[in-house]
Amino acid sequence: MTSSIPTPSYPISSGATSSNPVDMLEKRAADQRRQIHNSVAELRETVKEKLDVKRNLHEHLWPAAGVAALLGWMLGYSVMGVFTKD
């Protein structure tokens, strides 16, 4: 009868230079916290760039002006109908 012993996902070594599983887990947790911190910092910077009104207006001035003119024309045309008689 053979027993199936699960093998851990972390490397096992023996001797004076070995580290126990708790130390390995603490190291992994620290690495993951560092990765999460870096990801959050990148996300903040990306959101800050995307929501920068001054930069976006500078980059998309002509399309924004065209949309504003079109909306103004449509609003003026529809309001004009209220003041004219058939």
HELIX and SHEET records of a PDB file:
HELIX    1   1 PRO A   21  LYS A   50  1                                  30    
HELIX    2   2 VAL A   53  GLU A   59  1                                   7    
HELIX    3   3 LEU A   61  PHE A   83  1                                  23    
END                                                                             
